[in-house]
Amino acid sequence: MGEHLPTPPPIPPAIQKALDYLKSLPPQTSSTNNQAQFQATPFKPKGRF
């Protein structure tokens, strides 16, 4: 039963290793998240298009 359903391809070993590593890290709290905040700036065209 269910043999006709597609299955996902296997995860490559290097990607699985990276995912396992990320799972092993302690959870981050908002105070330890030191990523720079993205500052969106509108597009300002220069010259004529």
MOWOSUL-V510734 format. One line per field, one symbol per residue. ss: DSSP state (A for helix, B for strand, O for the rest). phi: phi as a letter, one per 40 degrees, with the letter a starting at -180 (. if undefined). burial: b if it has 24 or more other C-alpha atoms within 12 Angstrom, else e. A space follows every 10 residues. Layout:
ss: ???
phi: ???
burial: ???
This chain:
ss: OOOOOOOOOO OOAAAAAAAA AAAAOOOOOO OOOOOOOOOO OOOOOOOOO
phi: .gccccbccc cddccccccc ccccccccbc ccccccccbc bccbcbgbb
burial: eeeeeeeeee eeeeeeeeee eeeeeeeeee eeeeeeeeee eeeeeeeee
